[in-house]
Amino acid sequence: MNIEIEKRIGKKIKYLREKAGITQDGLAAKLQLCGCDITRSAVAKIEVGQRHLYPDEIILIKQILNIEYEDIFK
């Protein structure tokens, strides 16, 4: 994946997470409760484009933040 695209998606996820009033720890915990093996550190790396997002993570982030896919990708 293109690093610039990953950075843009990461920034968007950070924005949407903060808009929802959820911390990185909180998002990681909610993802873990849904069966996703992820840490706060991994969430931080996703938000700055240093770690790839997996499809299951995208699906769960969408559900947890109560957003649409286009909110992440537009």
Predicted model as a PDB file, atoms N, CA, C, CB and O in Angstrom, pLDDT in the B-factor column:
MODEL        1                                                                  
ATOM      1  N   MET A   1       0.840  -1.181   0.000  1.00 67.00           N  
ATOM      2  CA  MET A   1       0.000   0.000   0.000  1.00 67.00           C  
ATOM      3  C   MET A   1       0.886   1.245   0.000  1.00 67.00           C  
ATOM      4  CB  MET A   1      -0.956  -0.002   1.219  1.00 67.00           C  
ATOM      5  O   MET A   1       1.995   1.224   0.534  1.00 67.00           O  
ATOM      6  N   ASN A   2       0.414   2.280  -0.575  1.00 88.00           N  
ATOM      7  CA  ASN A   2       1.110   3.553  -0.645  1.00 88.00           C  
ATOM      8  C   ASN A   2       1.183   4.197   0.736  1.00 88.00           C  
ATOM      9  CB  ASN A   2       0.416   4.491  -1.638  1.00 88.00           C  
ATOM     10  O   ASN A   2       0.167   4.315   1.421  1.00 88.00           O  
ATOM     11  N   ILE A   3       2.380   4.614   1.147  1.00 92.00           N  
ATOM     12  CA  ILE A   3       2.579   5.183   2.491  1.00 92.00           C  
ATOM     13  C   ILE A   3       1.761   6.457   2.702  1.00 92.00           C  
ATOM     14  CB  ILE A   3       4.062   5.482   2.722  1.00 92.00           C  
ATOM     15  O   ILE A   3       1.280   6.714   3.806  1.00 92.00           O  
ATOM     16  N   GLU A   4       1.605   7.250   1.648  1.00 95.00           N  
ATOM     17  CA  GLU A   4       0.811   8.480   1.781  1.00 95.00           C  
ATOM     18  C   GLU A   4      -0.659   8.165   2.022  1.00 95.00           C  
ATOM     19  CB  GLU A   4       0.958   9.351   0.527  1.00 95.00           C  
ATOM     20  O   GLU A   4      -1.337   8.856   2.782  1.00 95.00           O  
ATOM     21  N   ILE A   5      -1.136   7.127   1.374  1.00 94.00           N  
ATOM     22  CA  ILE A   5      -2.531   6.707   1.591  1.00 94.00           C  
ATOM     23  C   ILE A   5      -2.697   6.187   3.013  1.00 94.00           C  
ATOM     24  CB  ILE A   5      -2.952   5.613   0.564  1.00 94.00           C  
ATOM     25  O   ILE A   5      -3.688   6.498   3.674  1.00 94.00           O  
ATOM     26  N   GLU A   6      -1.736   5.398   3.490  1.00 95.00           N  
ATOM     27  CA  GLU A   6      -1.808   4.882   4.862  1.00 95.00           C  
ATOM     28  C   GLU A   6      -1.803   6.022   5.873  1.00 95.00           C  
ATOM     29  CB  GLU A   6      -0.637   3.925   5.141  1.00 95.00           C  
ATOM     30  O   GLU A   6      -2.547   5.980   6.853  1.00 95.00           O  
ATOM     31  N   LYS A   7      -0.973   7.040   5.647  1.00 96.00           N  
ATOM     32  CA  LYS A   7      -0.931   8.196   6.553  1.00 96.00           C  
ATOM     33  C   LYS A   7      -2.269   8.932   6.547  1.00 96.00           C  
ATOM     34  CB  LYS A   7       0.208   9.160   6.152  1.00 96.00           C  
ATOM     35  O   LYS A   7      -2.768   9.332   7.598  1.00 96.00           O  
ATOM     36  N   ARG A   8      -2.844   9.107   5.359  1.00 96.00           N  
ATOM     37  CA  ARG A   8      -4.120   9.821   5.246  1.00 96.00           C  
ATOM     38  C   ARG A   8      -5.238   9.050   5.956  1.00 96.00           C  
ATOM     39  CB  ARG A   8      -4.484  10.043   3.758  1.00 96.00           C  
ATOM     40  O   ARG A   8      -6.047   9.643   6.669  1.00 96.00           O  
ATOM     41  N   ILE A   9      -5.279   7.737   5.761  1.00 97.00           N  
ATOM     42  CA  ILE A   9      -6.290   6.907   6.424  1.00 97.00           C  
ATOM     43  C   ILE A   9      -6.064   6.918   7.937  1.00 97.00           C  
ATOM     44  CB  ILE A   9      -6.252   5.451   5.880  1.00 97.00           C  
ATOM     45  O   ILE A   9      -7.022   6.997   8.706  1.00 97.00           O  
ATOM     46  N   GLY A  10      -4.809   6.839   8.362  1.00 97.00           N  
ATOM     47  CA  GLY A  10      -4.495   6.888   9.792  1.00 97.00           C  
ATOM     48  C   GLY A  10      -4.941   8.187  10.436  1.00 97.00           C  
ATOM     49  O   GLY A  10      -5.508   8.181  11.528  1.00 97.00           O  
ATOM     50  N   LYS A  11      -4.686   9.304   9.760  1.00 97.00           N  
ATOM     51  CA  LYS A  11      -5.114  10.607  10.282  1.00 97.00           C  
ATOM     52  C   LYS A  11      -6.626  10.674  10.376  1.00 97.00           C  
ATOM     53  CB  LYS A  11      -4.591  11.748   9.396  1.00 97.00           C  
ATOM     54  O   LYS A  11      -7.175  11.235  11.324  1.00 97.00           O  
ATOM     55  N   LYS A  12      -7.301  10.094   9.381  1.00 98.00           N  
ATOM     56  CA  LYS A  12      -8.760  10.099   9.383  1.00 98.00           C  
ATOM     57  C   LYS A  12      -9.296   9.266  10.547  1.00 98.00           C  
ATOM     58  CB  LYS A  12      -9.303   9.563   8.044  1.00 98.00           C  
ATOM     59  O   LYS A  12     -10.248   9.669  11.216  1.00 98.00           O  
ATOM     60  N   ILE A  13      -8.688   8.113  10.787  1.00 98.00           N  
ATOM     61  CA  ILE A  13      -9.118   7.268  11.906  1.00 98.00           C  
ATOM     62  C   ILE A  13      -8.888   7.996  13.230  1.00 98.00           C  
ATOM     63  CB  ILE A  13      -8.359   5.914  11.895  1.00 98.00           C  
ATOM     64  O   ILE A  13      -9.740   7.954  14.118  1.00 98.00           O  
ATOM     65  N   LYS A  14      -7.750   8.655  13.362  1.00 98.00           N  
ATOM     66  CA  LYS A  14      -7.476   9.421  14.582  1.00 98.00           C  
ATOM     67  C   LYS A  14      -8.532  10.502  14.784  1.00 98.00           C  
ATOM     68  CB  LYS A  14      -6.072  10.054  14.522  1.00 98.00           C  
ATOM     69  O   LYS A  14      -9.062  10.666  15.883  1.00 98.00           O  
ATOM     70  N   TYR A  15      -8.830  11.232  13.723  1.00 98.00           N  
ATOM     71  CA  TYR A  15      -9.836  12.292  13.803  1.00 98.00           C  
ATOM     72  C   TYR A  15     -11.190  11.727  14.238  1.00 98.00           C  
ATOM     73  CB  TYR A  15      -9.970  13.008  12.445  1.00 98.00           C  
ATOM     74  O   TYR A  15     -11.836  12.271  15.133  1.00 98.00           O  
ATOM     75  N   LEU A  16     -11.612  10.638  13.602  1.00 98.00           N  
ATOM     76  CA  LEU A  16     -12.908  10.039  13.912  1.00 98.00           C  
ATOM     77  C   LEU A  16     -12.936   9.458  15.323  1.00 98.00           C  
ATOM     78  CB  LEU A  16     -13.241   8.951  12.896  1.00 98.00           C  
ATOM     79  O   LEU A  16     -13.957   9.530  16.008  1.00 98.00           O  
ATOM     80  N   ARG A  17     -11.817   8.884  15.755  1.00 98.00           N  
ATOM     81  CA  ARG A  17     -11.728   8.338  17.116  1.00 98.00           C  
ATOM     82  C   ARG A  17     -11.862   9.459  18.133  1.00 98.00           C  
ATOM     83  CB  ARG A  17     -10.393   7.581  17.324  1.00 98.00           C  
ATOM     84  O   ARG A  17     -12.623   9.348  19.095  1.00 98.00           O  
ATOM     85  N   GLU A  18     -11.113  10.548  17.916  1.00 98.00           N  
ATOM     86  CA  GLU A  18     -11.177  11.675  18.843  1.00 98.00           C  
ATOM     87  C   GLU A  18     -12.559  12.325  18.829  1.00 98.00           C  
ATOM     88  CB  GLU A  18     -10.106  12.711  18.494  1.00 98.00           C  
ATOM     89  O   GLU A  18     -13.071  12.732  19.872  1.00 98.00           O  
ATOM     90  N   LYS A  19     -13.154  12.420  17.653  1.00 97.00           N  
ATOM     91  CA  LYS A  19     -14.505  12.985  17.537  1.00 97.00           C  
ATOM     92  C   LYS A  19     -15.506  12.165  18.342  1.00 97.00           C  
ATOM     93  CB  LYS A  19     -14.940  13.047  16.059  1.00 97.00           C  
ATOM     94  O   LYS A  19     -16.457  12.708  18.903  1.00 97.00           O  
ATOM     95  N   ALA A  20     -15.284  10.844  18.395  1.00 97.00           N  
ATOM     96  CA  ALA A  20     -16.161   9.950  19.163  1.00 97.00           C  
ATOM     97  C   ALA A  20     -15.840   9.971  20.655  1.00 97.00           C  
ATOM     98  CB  ALA A  20     -16.046   8.526  18.637  1.00 97.00           C  
ATOM     99  O   ALA A  20     -16.559   9.367  21.451  1.00 97.00           O  
ATOM    100  N   GLY A  21     -14.757  10.667  21.042  1.00 98.00           N  
ATOM    101  CA  GLY A  21     -14.397  10.762  22.446  1.00 98.00           C  
ATOM    102  C   GLY A  21     -13.761   9.498  22.998  1.00 98.00           C  
ATOM    103  O   GLY A  21     -13.880   9.200  24.187  1.00 98.00           O  
ATOM    104  N   ILE A  22     -13.086   8.757  22.128  1.00 98.00           N  
ATOM    105  CA  ILE A  22     -12.465   7.499  22.540  1.00 98.00           C  
ATOM    106  C   ILE A  22     -10.950   7.651  22.493  1.00 98.00           C  
ATOM    107  CB  ILE A  22     -12.929   6.323  21.633  1.00 98.00           C  
ATOM    108  O   ILE A  22     -10.406   8.182  21.525  1.00 98.00           O  
ATOM    109  N   THR A  23     -10.271   7.189  23.529  1.00 98.00           N  
ATOM    110  CA  THR A  23      -8.805   7.222  23.556  1.00 98.00           C  
ATOM    111  C   THR A  23      -8.242   6.058  22.738  1.00 98.00           C  
ATOM    112  CB  THR A  23      -8.278   7.162  25.018  1.00 98.00           C  
ATOM    113  O   THR A  23      -8.973   5.143  22.357  1.00 98.00           O  
ATOM    114  N   GLN A  24      -6.942   6.107  22.476  1.00 98.00           N  
ATOM    115  CA  GLN A  24      -6.293   4.981  21.813  1.00 98.00           C  
ATOM    116  C   GLN A  24      -6.446   3.714  22.649  1.00 98.00           C  
ATOM    117  CB  GLN A  24      -4.804   5.285  21.564  1.00 98.00           C  
ATOM    118  O   GLN A  24      -6.725   2.641  22.113  1.00 98.00           O  
ATOM    119  N   ASP A  25      -6.262   3.840  23.961  1.00 98.00           N  
ATOM    120  CA  ASP A  25      -6.457   2.693  24.859  1.00 98.00           C  
ATOM    121  C   ASP A  25      -7.883   2.155  24.752  1.00 98.00           C  
ATOM    122  CB  ASP A  25      -6.150   3.090  26.317  1.00 98.00           C  
ATOM    123  O   ASP A  25      -8.107   0.946  24.700  1.00 98.00           O  
ATOM    124  N   GLY A  26      -8.830   3.075  24.723  1.00 98.00           N  
ATOM    125  CA  GLY A  26     -10.227   2.679  24.635  1.00 98.00           C  
ATOM    126  C   GLY A  26     -10.550   1.952  23.346  1.00 98.00           C  
ATOM    127  O   GLY A  26     -11.264   0.949  23.351  1.00 98.00           O  
ATOM    128  N   LEU A  27     -10.021   2.463  22.235  1.00 98.00           N  
ATOM    129  CA  LEU A  27     -10.263   1.813  20.943  1.00 98.00           C  
ATOM    130  C   LEU A  27      -9.615   0.432  20.916  1.00 98.00           C  
ATOM    131  CB  LEU A  27      -9.723   2.681  19.784  1.00 98.00           C  
ATOM    132  O   LEU A  27     -10.219  -0.535  20.453  1.00 98.00           O  
ATOM    133  N   ALA A  28      -8.386   0.348  21.414  1.00 98.00           N  
ATOM    134  CA  ALA A  28      -7.700  -0.947  21.465  1.00 98.00           C  
ATOM    135  C   ALA A  28      -8.495  -1.942  22.315  1.00 98.00           C  
ATOM    136  CB  ALA A  28      -6.268  -0.782  22.031  1.00 98.00           C  
ATOM    137  O   ALA A  28      -8.652  -3.101  21.932  1.00 98.00           O  
ATOM    138  N   ALA A  29      -8.991  -1.494  23.459  1.00 98.00           N  
ATOM    139  CA  ALA A  29      -9.765  -2.369  24.350  1.00 98.00           C  
ATOM    140  C   ALA A  29     -11.040  -2.854  23.669  1.00 98.00           C  
ATOM    141  CB  ALA A  29     -10.115  -1.635  25.655  1.00 98.00           C  
ATOM    142  O   ALA A  29     -11.384  -4.032  23.760  1.00 98.00           O  
ATOM    143  N   LYS A  30     -11.742  -1.950  22.988  1.00 98.00           N  
ATOM    144  CA  LYS A  30     -12.970  -2.332  22.298  1.00 98.00           C  
ATOM    145  C   LYS A  30     -12.672  -3.314  21.165  1.00 98.00           C  
ATOM    146  CB  LYS A  30     -13.686  -1.088  21.751  1.00 98.00           C  
ATOM    147  O   LYS A  30     -13.427  -4.262  20.946  1.00 98.00           O  
ATOM    148  N   LEU A  31     -11.579  -3.087  20.451  1.00 98.00           N  
ATOM    149  CA  LEU A  31     -11.177  -4.016  19.392  1.00 98.00           C  
ATOM    150  C   LEU A  31     -10.845  -5.390  19.973  1.00 98.00           C  
ATOM    151  CB  LEU A  31      -9.966  -3.460  18.617  1.00 98.00           C  
ATOM    152  O   LEU A  31     -11.201  -6.420  19.401  1.00 98.00           O  
ATOM    153  N   GLN A  32     -10.158  -5.390  21.115  1.00 98.00           N  
ATOM    154  CA  GLN A  32      -9.812  -6.650  21.769  1.00 98.00           C  
ATOM    155  C   GLN A  32     -11.063  -7.411  22.199  1.00 98.00           C  
ATOM    156  CB  GLN A  32      -8.914  -6.391  22.980  1.00 98.00           C  
ATOM    157  O   GLN A  32     -11.127  -8.633  22.063  1.00 98.00           O  
ATOM    158  N   LEU A  33     -12.055  -6.689  22.718  1.00 98.00           N  
ATOM    159  CA  LEU A  33     -13.305  -7.336  23.135  1.00 98.00           C  
ATOM    160  C   LEU A  33     -14.030  -7.976  21.947  1.00 98.00           C  
ATOM    161  CB  LEU A  33     -14.227  -6.317  23.821  1.00 98.00           C  
ATOM    162  O   LEU A  33     -14.806  -8.917  22.112  1.00 98.00           O  
ATOM    163  N   CYS A  34     -13.766  -7.454  20.759  1.00 97.00           N  
ATOM    164  CA  CYS A  34     -14.364  -8.007  19.537  1.00 97.00           C  
ATOM    165  C   CYS A  34     -13.505  -9.110  18.931  1.00 97.00           C  
ATOM    166  CB  CYS A  34     -14.578  -6.902  18.510  1.00 97.00           C  
ATOM    167  O   CYS A  34     -13.816  -9.618  17.853  1.00 97.00           O  
ATOM    168  N   GLY A  35     -12.420  -9.485  19.621  1.00 96.00           N  
ATOM    169  CA  GLY A  35     -11.584 -10.579  19.156  1.00 96.00           C  
ATOM    170  C   GLY A  35     -10.378 -10.179  18.339  1.00 96.00           C  
ATOM    171  O   GLY A  35      -9.701 -11.033  17.767  1.00 96.00           O  
ATOM    172  N   CYS A  36     -10.104  -8.894  18.279  1.00 96.00           N  
ATOM    173  CA  CYS A  36      -8.976  -8.390  17.497  1.00 96.00           C  
ATOM    174  C   CYS A  36      -7.752  -8.269  18.409  1.00 96.00           C  
ATOM    175  CB  CYS A  36      -9.320  -7.012  16.839  1.00 96.00           C  
ATOM    176  O   CYS A  36      -7.807  -7.603  19.443  1.00 96.00           O  
ATOM    177  N   ASP A  37      -6.659  -8.908  18.027  1.00 95.00           N  
ATOM    178  CA  ASP A  37      -5.431  -8.875  18.827  1.00 95.00           C  
ATOM    179  C   ASP A  37      -4.638  -7.623  18.472  1.00 95.00           C  
ATOM    180  CB  ASP A  37      -4.572 -10.158  18.594  1.00 95.00           C  
ATOM    181  O   ASP A  37      -3.832  -7.634  17.541  1.00 95.00           O  
ATOM    182  N   ILE A  38      -4.869  -6.546  19.217  1.00 97.00           N  
ATOM    183  CA  ILE A  38      -4.246  -5.255  18.928  1.00 97.00           C  
ATOM    184  C   ILE A  38      -3.949  -4.531  20.235  1.00 97.00           C  
ATOM    185  CB  ILE A  38      -5.159  -4.389  18.018  1.00 97.00           C  
ATOM    186  O   ILE A  38      -4.648  -4.718  21.231  1.00 97.00           O  
ATOM    187  N   THR A  39      -2.920  -3.713  20.224  1.00 98.00           N  
ATOM    188  CA  THR A  39      -2.531  -2.949  21.411  1.00 98.00           C  
ATOM    189  C   THR A  39      -2.720  -1.453  21.159  1.00 98.00           C  
ATOM    190  CB  THR A  39      -1.060  -3.251  21.798  1.00 98.00           C  
ATOM    191  O   THR A  39      -2.958  -1.032  20.027  1.00 98.00           O  
ATOM    192  N   ARG A  40      -2.614  -0.665  22.213  1.00 98.00           N  
ATOM    193  CA  ARG A  40      -2.678   0.784  22.069  1.00 98.00           C  
ATOM    194  C   ARG A  40      -1.557   1.266  21.167  1.00 98.00           C  
ATOM    195  CB  ARG A  40      -2.600   1.473  23.438  1.00 98.00           C  
ATOM    196  O   ARG A  40      -1.751   2.173  20.358  1.00 98.00           O  
ATOM    197  N   SER A  41      -0.392   0.666  21.305  1.00 98.00           N  
ATOM    198  CA  SER A  41       0.756   1.024  20.477  1.00 98.00           C  
ATOM    199  C   SER A  41       0.467   0.781  19.000  1.00 98.00           C  
ATOM    200  CB  SER A  41       1.990   0.229  20.909  1.00 98.00           C  
ATOM    201  O   SER A  41       0.839   1.591  18.151  1.00 98.00           O  
ATOM    202  N   ALA A  42      -0.188  -0.317  18.696  1.00 98.00           N  
ATOM    203  CA  ALA A  42      -0.538  -0.609  17.303  1.00 98.00           C  
ATOM    204  C   ALA A  42      -1.535   0.413  16.768  1.00 98.00           C  
ATOM    205  CB  ALA A  42      -1.118  -2.027  17.179  1.00 98.00           C  
ATOM    206  O   ALA A  42      -1.435   0.831  15.615  1.00 98.00           O  
ATOM    207  N   VAL A  43      -2.497   0.818  17.597  1.00 98.00           N  
ATOM    208  CA  VAL A  43      -3.453   1.853  17.191  1.00 98.00           C  
ATOM    209  C   VAL A  43      -2.699   3.147  16.881  1.00 98.00           C  
ATOM    210  CB  VAL A  43      -4.523   2.091  18.302  1.00 98.00           C  
ATOM    211  O   VAL A  43      -2.975   3.809  15.881  1.00 98.00           O  
ATOM    212  N   ALA A  44      -1.752   3.501  17.739  1.00 98.00           N  
ATOM    213  CA  ALA A  44      -0.955   4.714  17.522  1.00 98.00           C  
ATOM    214  C   ALA A  44      -0.188   4.629  16.202  1.00 98.00           C  
ATOM    215  CB  ALA A  44       0.027   4.933  18.693  1.00 98.00           C  
ATOM    216  O   ALA A  44      -0.112   5.610  15.463  1.00 98.00           O  
ATOM    217  N   LYS A  45       0.377   3.466  15.910  1.00 98.00           N  
ATOM    218  CA  LYS A  45       1.131   3.285  14.661  1.00 98.00           C  
ATOM    219  C   LYS A  45       0.220   3.362  13.440  1.00 98.00           C  
ATOM    220  CB  LYS A  45       1.866   1.942  14.673  1.00 98.00           C  
ATOM    221  O   LYS A  45       0.614   3.900  12.406  1.00 98.00           O  
ATOM    222  N   ILE A  46      -0.983   2.833  13.553  1.00 98.00           N  
ATOM    223  CA  ILE A  46      -1.951   2.936  12.460  1.00 98.00           C  
ATOM    224  C   ILE A  46      -2.256   4.407  12.191  1.00 98.00           C  
ATOM    225  CB  ILE A  46      -3.257   2.156  12.796  1.00 98.00           C  
ATOM    226  O   ILE A  46      -2.312   4.837  11.040  1.00 98.00           O  
ATOM    227  N   GLU A  47      -2.451   5.169  13.258  1.00 98.00           N  
ATOM    228  CA  GLU A  47      -2.840   6.570  13.114  1.00 98.00           C  
ATOM    229  C   GLU A  47      -1.761   7.442  12.478  1.00 98.00           C  
ATOM    230  CB  GLU A  47      -3.197   7.128  14.455  1.00 98.00           C  
ATOM    231  O   GLU A  47      -2.069   8.506  11.940  1.00 98.00           O  
ATOM    232  N   VAL A  48      -0.512   7.011  12.531  1.00 97.00           N  
ATOM    233  CA  VAL A  48       0.556   7.784  11.886  1.00 97.00           C  
ATOM    234  C   VAL A  48       1.060   7.101  10.611  1.00 97.00           C  
ATOM    235  CB  VAL A  48       1.722   7.989  12.862  1.00 97.00           C  
ATOM    236  O   VAL A  48       2.042   7.546  10.016  1.00 97.00           O  
ATOM    237  N   GLY A  49       0.397   6.033  10.196  1.00 95.00           N  
ATOM    238  CA  GLY A  49       0.736   5.372   8.955  1.00 95.00           C  
ATOM    239  C   GLY A  49       1.940   4.466   9.012  1.00 95.00           C  
ATOM    240  O   GLY A  49       2.544   4.171   7.980  1.00 95.00           O  
ATOM    241  N   GLN A  50       2.304   4.014  10.212  1.00 95.00           N  
ATOM    242  CA  GLN A  50       3.458   3.132  10.365  1.00 95.00           C  
ATOM    243  C   GLN A  50       3.086   1.655  10.416  1.00 95.00           C  
ATOM    244  CB  GLN A  50       4.209   3.496  11.609  1.00 95.00           C  
ATOM    245  O   GLN A  50       3.963   0.792  10.439  1.00 95.00           O  
ATOM    246  N   ARG A  51       1.790   1.364  10.434  1.00 95.00           N  
ATOM    247  CA  ARG A  51       1.331  -0.024  10.488  1.00 95.00           C  
ATOM    248  C   ARG A  51       0.140  -0.182   9.559  1.00 95.00           C  
ATOM    249  CB  ARG A  51       0.956  -0.441  11.942  1.00 95.00           C  
ATOM    250  O   ARG A  51      -0.735   0.681   9.490  1.00 95.00           O  
ATOM    251  N   HIS A  52       0.126  -1.298   8.847  1.00 93.00           N  
ATOM    252  CA  HIS A  52      -0.984  -1.594   7.944  1.00 93.00           C  
ATOM    253  C   HIS A  52      -2.241  -1.918   8.736  1.00 93.00           C  
ATOM    254  CB  HIS A  52      -0.627  -2.760   7.011  1.00 93.00           C  
ATOM    255  O   HIS A  52      -2.184  -2.438   9.850  1.00 93.00           O  
ATOM    256  N   LEU A  53      -3.361  -1.600   8.138  1.00 94.00           N  
ATOM    257  CA  LEU A  53      -4.656  -1.995   8.684  1.00 94.00           C  
ATOM    258  C   LEU A  53      -5.094  -3.292   8.025  1.00 94.00           C  
ATOM    259  CB  LEU A  53      -5.719  -0.882   8.471  1.00 94.00           C  
ATOM    260  O   LEU A  53      -4.953  -3.458   6.814  1.00 94.00           O  
ATOM    261  N   TYR A  54      -5.616  -4.198   8.813  1.00 95.00           N  
ATOM    262  CA  TYR A  54      -6.151  -5.441   8.285  1.00 95.00           C  
ATOM    263  C   TYR A  54      -7.656  -5.283   8.052  1.00 95.00           C  
ATOM    264  CB  TYR A  54      -5.860  -6.624   9.251  1.00 95.00           C  
ATOM    265  O   TYR A  54      -8.305  -4.499   8.745  1.00 95.00           O  
ATOM    266  N   PRO A  55      -8.211  -6.006   7.097  1.00 95.00           N  
ATOM    267  CA  PRO A  55      -9.643  -5.856   6.807  1.00 95.00           C  
ATOM    268  C   PRO A  55     -10.541  -6.024   8.025  1.00 95.00           C  
ATOM    269  CB  PRO A  55     -10.050  -6.849   5.764  1.00 95.00           C  
ATOM    270  O   PRO A  55     -11.503  -5.273   8.188  1.00 95.00           O  
ATOM    271  N   ASP A  56     -10.241  -7.003   8.889  1.00 96.00           N  
ATOM    272  CA  ASP A  56     -11.091  -7.191  10.066  1.00 96.00           C  
ATOM    273  C   ASP A  56     -11.016  -5.978  10.997  1.00 96.00           C  
ATOM    274  CB  ASP A  56     -10.680  -8.465  10.823  1.00 96.00           C  
ATOM    275  O   ASP A  56     -12.003  -5.635  11.648  1.00 96.00           O  
ATOM    276  N   GLU A  57      -9.860  -5.335  11.062  1.00 97.00           N  
ATOM    277  CA  GLU A  57      -9.717  -4.136  11.899  1.00 97.00           C  
ATOM    278  C   GLU A  57     -10.548  -2.983  11.346  1.00 97.00           C  
ATOM    279  CB  GLU A  57      -8.238  -3.720  11.997  1.00 97.00           C  
ATOM    280  O   GLU A  57     -11.177  -2.247  12.106  1.00 97.00           O  
ATOM    281  N   ILE A  58     -10.551  -2.828  10.026  1.00 97.00           N  
ATOM    282  CA  ILE A  58     -11.342  -1.766   9.404  1.00 97.00           C  
ATOM    283  C   ILE A  58     -12.826  -1.976   9.700  1.00 97.00           C  
ATOM    284  CB  ILE A  58     -11.095  -1.724   7.876  1.00 97.00           C  
ATOM    285  O   ILE A  58     -13.535  -1.034  10.056  1.00 97.00           O  
ATOM    286  N   ILE A  59     -13.282  -3.201   9.552  1.00 97.00           N  
ATOM    287  CA  ILE A  59     -14.693  -3.521   9.810  1.00 97.00           C  
ATOM    288  C   ILE A  59     -15.061  -3.198  11.259  1.00 97.00           C  
ATOM    289  CB  ILE A  59     -14.978  -5.013   9.508  1.00 97.00           C  
ATOM    290  O   ILE A  59     -16.099  -2.592  11.521  1.00 97.00           O  
ATOM    291  N   LEU A  60     -14.205  -3.606  12.197  1.00 98.00           N  
ATOM    292  CA  LEU A  60     -14.500  -3.373  13.616  1.00 98.00           C  
ATOM    293  C   LEU A  60     -14.400  -1.897  13.982  1.00 98.00           C  
ATOM    294  CB  LEU A  60     -13.551  -4.183  14.491  1.00 98.00           C  
ATOM    295  O   LEU A  60     -15.211  -1.404  14.765  1.00 98.00           O  
ATOM    296  N   ILE A  61     -13.425  -1.188  13.434  1.00 98.00           N  
ATOM    297  CA  ILE A  61     -13.303   0.252  13.711  1.00 98.00           C  
ATOM    298  C   ILE A  61     -14.566   0.966  13.228  1.00 98.00           C  
ATOM    299  CB  ILE A  61     -12.030   0.854  13.019  1.00 98.00           C  
ATOM    300  O   ILE A  61     -15.097   1.837  13.917  1.00 98.00           O  
ATOM    301  N   LYS A  62     -15.032   0.597  12.057  1.00 98.00           N  
ATOM    302  CA  LYS A  62     -16.272   1.181  11.519  1.00 98.00           C  
ATOM    303  C   LYS A  62     -17.426   0.966  12.496  1.00 98.00           C  
ATOM    304  CB  LYS A  62     -16.616   0.561  10.138  1.00 98.00           C  
ATOM    305  O   LYS A  62     -18.191   1.888  12.776  1.00 98.00           O  
ATOM    306  N   GLN A  63     -17.544  -0.250  13.008  1.00 97.00           N  
ATOM    307  CA  GLN A  63     -18.644  -0.568  13.925  1.00 97.00           C  
ATOM    308  C   GLN A  63     -18.480   0.160  15.256  1.00 97.00           C  
ATOM    309  CB  GLN A  63     -18.721  -2.082  14.163  1.00 97.00           C  
ATOM    310  O   GLN A  63     -19.442   0.727  15.776  1.00 97.00           O  
ATOM    311  N   ILE A  64     -17.274   0.147  15.807  1.00 98.00           N  
ATOM    312  CA  ILE A  64     -17.027   0.763  17.116  1.00 98.00           C  
ATOM    313  C   ILE A  64     -17.256   2.266  17.074  1.00 98.00           C  
ATOM    314  CB  ILE A  64     -15.600   0.469  17.584  1.00 98.00           C  
ATOM    315  O   ILE A  64     -17.869   2.827  17.982  1.00 98.00           O  
ATOM    316  N   LEU A  65     -16.769   2.918  16.027  1.00 98.00           N  
ATOM    317  CA  LEU A  65     -16.916   4.371  15.924  1.00 98.00           C  
ATOM    318  C   LEU A  65     -18.259   4.793  15.336  1.00 98.00           C  
ATOM    319  CB  LEU A  65     -15.800   4.938  15.083  1.00 98.00           C  
ATOM    320  O   LEU A  65     -18.576   5.980  15.257  1.00 98.00           O  
ATOM    321  N   ASN A  66     -19.045   3.787  14.924  1.00 97.00           N  
ATOM    322  CA  ASN A  66     -20.374   4.052  14.353  1.00 97.00           C  
ATOM    323  C   ASN A  66     -20.277   5.017  13.163  1.00 97.00           C  
ATOM    324  CB  ASN A  66     -21.319   4.635  15.433  1.00 97.00           C  
ATOM    325  O   ASN A  66     -20.937   6.055  13.117  1.00 97.00           O  
ATOM    326  N   ILE A  67     -19.431   4.630  12.211  1.00 98.00           N  
ATOM    327  CA  ILE A  67     -19.190   5.449  11.032  1.00 98.00           C  
ATOM    328  C   ILE A  67     -19.394   4.599   9.777  1.00 98.00           C  
ATOM    329  CB  ILE A  67     -17.759   6.056  11.063  1.00 98.00           C  
ATOM    330  O   ILE A  67     -19.633   3.394   9.861  1.00 98.00           O  
ATOM    331  N   GLU A  68     -19.298   5.233   8.634  1.00 97.00           N  
ATOM    332  CA  GLU A  68     -19.398   4.548   7.348  1.00 97.00           C  
ATOM    333  C   GLU A  68     -17.995   4.358   6.779  1.00 97.00           C  
ATOM    334  CB  GLU A  68     -20.298   5.344   6.355  1.00 97.00           C  
ATOM    335  O   GLU A  68     -17.063   5.061   7.169  1.00 97.00           O  
ATOM    336  N   TYR A  69     -17.848   3.411   5.860  1.00 97.00           N  
ATOM    337  CA  TYR A  69     -16.544   3.186   5.233  1.00 97.00           C  
ATOM    338  C   TYR A  69     -16.051   4.440   4.526  1.00 97.00           C  
ATOM    339  CB  TYR A  69     -16.621   2.022   4.240  1.00 97.00           C  
ATOM    340  O   TYR A  69     -14.859   4.748   4.553  1.00 97.00           O  
ATOM    341  N   GLU A  70     -16.963   5.158   3.899  1.00 97.00           N  
ATOM    342  CA  GLU A  70     -16.540   6.362   3.180  1.00 97.00           C  
ATOM    343  C   GLU A  70     -15.985   7.420   4.134  1.00 97.00           C  
ATOM    344  CB  GLU A  70     -17.713   6.941   2.384  1.00 97.00           C  
ATOM    345  O   GLU A  70     -15.195   8.264   3.713  1.00 97.00           O  
ATOM    346  N   ASP A  71     -16.379   7.393   5.400  1.00 97.00           N  
ATOM    347  CA  ASP A  71     -15.806   8.313   6.373  1.00 97.00           C  
ATOM    348  C   ASP A  71     -14.311   8.050   6.552  1.00 97.00           C  
ATOM    349  CB  ASP A  71     -16.534   8.190   7.719  1.00 97.00           C  
ATOM    350  O   ASP A  71     -13.535   8.973   6.795  1.00 97.00           O  
ATOM    351  N   ILE A  72     -13.922   6.799   6.431  1.00 96.00           N  
ATOM    352  CA  ILE A  72     -12.518   6.414   6.579  1.00 96.00           C  
ATOM    353  C   ILE A  72     -11.733   6.686   5.310  1.00 96.00           C  
ATOM    354  CB  ILE A  72     -12.406   4.942   6.951  1.00 96.00           C  
ATOM    355  O   ILE A  72     -10.601   7.167   5.364  1.00 96.00           O  
ATOM    356  N   PHE A  73     -12.336   6.379   4.162  1.00 93.00           N  
ATOM    357  CA  PHE A  73     -11.588   6.361   2.912  1.00 93.00           C  
ATOM    358  C   PHE A  73     -11.728   7.597   2.019  1.00 93.00           C  
ATOM    359  CB  PHE A  73     -11.997   5.190   2.148  1.00 93.00           C  
ATOM    360  O   PHE A  73     -10.988   7.727   1.043  1.00 93.00           O  
ATOM    361  N   LYS A  74     -12.643   8.494   2.323  1.00 89.00           N  
ATOM    362  CA  LYS A  74     -12.792   9.662   1.432  1.00 89.00           C  
ATOM    363  C   LYS A  74     -11.788  10.740   1.739  1.00 89.00           C  
ATOM    364  CB  LYS A  74     -14.187  10.238   1.536  1.00 89.00           C  
ATOM    365  O   LYS A  74     -11.780  11.782   1.083  1.00 89.00           O  
TER     366      LYS A  74                                                      
ENDMDL                                                                          
END                                                                             
